[in-house]
Amino acid sequence: MMSRDFGPEGMGNVWGQIAVIAASASYAMAITFSRRYLRNQPPVLQAAMVVLIADGLLWLAAPIAERPFHLPALPITWIALAWLGLLGSCLAYLLFFFVMNAWGPTRASVVTYVFPVIGLILGIIFLRETPDWRLLAGALLIVGGIAVINVQTRPRLVPSQAAAD
């Protein structure tokens, strides 16, 4: 984990850093699980399995993480949860698994690399954040890595095949 501020006040909360690492591992496990056990299934089923498993784990963890545990009382809260669940999770995973089946897991997982770059751009546009050279260099490294992964190389002809043509 890096910060623009290399002093002790720039370290942030360790639990937040652990959560970021756990989320990255979770993405990798979901892709591996889906590719191994759900390979020949339609993307709708793949997305449903991942979302249902994650939902079940969250309902198990909620009473432990949130003390005292209580369900939201306002209807608008339930509407917001449904909106985030359907649009932010279900639709996103459905699109992700369509891409994964079409492009393969490596190229599809590259989508997750773009999140920090999008966050940087949105922060500059809407929050008027000032980027420094390290943030821009990191964004260029991410975009460059994505370009390298997605470059389509032309297969080379073996000399004996070239002579036959």
DAGI-V914112 format. One record per backbone hydrogen bond with DSSP energy under -1.0 kcal/mol. NH is the residue of the N-H (numbers start at 1). CO is the residue of the C=O. Records with the same first field share a line. If there is no record, write none. Layout:
BEGIN
NH = CO / CO
END
This chain:
BEGIN
10 = 7
11 = 8
17 = 13
18 = 14
19 = 15
20 = 16
21 = 17
22 = 18
23 = 19
24 = 20
25 = 21
26 = 22
27 = 23
28 = 24
29 = 25
30 = 26
31 = 27
32 = 28
33 = 29
34 = 30
35 = 31
36 = 32
37 = 33
38 = 34
41 = 38
46 = 42
47 = 43
48 = 44
49 = 45
50 = 46
51 = 47
52 = 48
53 = 49
54 = 50
55 = 51
56 = 52
57 = 53
58 = 54
59 = 55
60 = 56
61 = 57
62 = 58
65 = 61
66 = 62
78 = 74
79 = 75
80 = 76
81 = 77
82 = 78
83 = 79
84 = 80
85 = 81
86 = 82
87 = 83
90 = 85
91 = 86
93 = 89
94 = 90
95 = 91
96 = 92
97 = 93
98 = 94
99 = 95
100 = 96
101 = 97
102 = 98
103 = 99
104 = 100
108 = 104
109 = 105
111 = 108
112 = 109
113 = 110
114 = 111
118 = 114
119 = 115
120 = 116
121 = 117
122 = 118
123 = 119
124 = 120
125 = 121
126 = 122
129 = 123
136 = 132
137 = 133
138 = 134
139 = 135
140 = 136
141 = 137
142 = 138
143 = 139
144 = 140
145 = 141
146 = 142
147 = 143
148 = 144
149 = 145
150 = 146
161 = 158
162 = 158
163 = 159
164 = 160
165 = 161
END
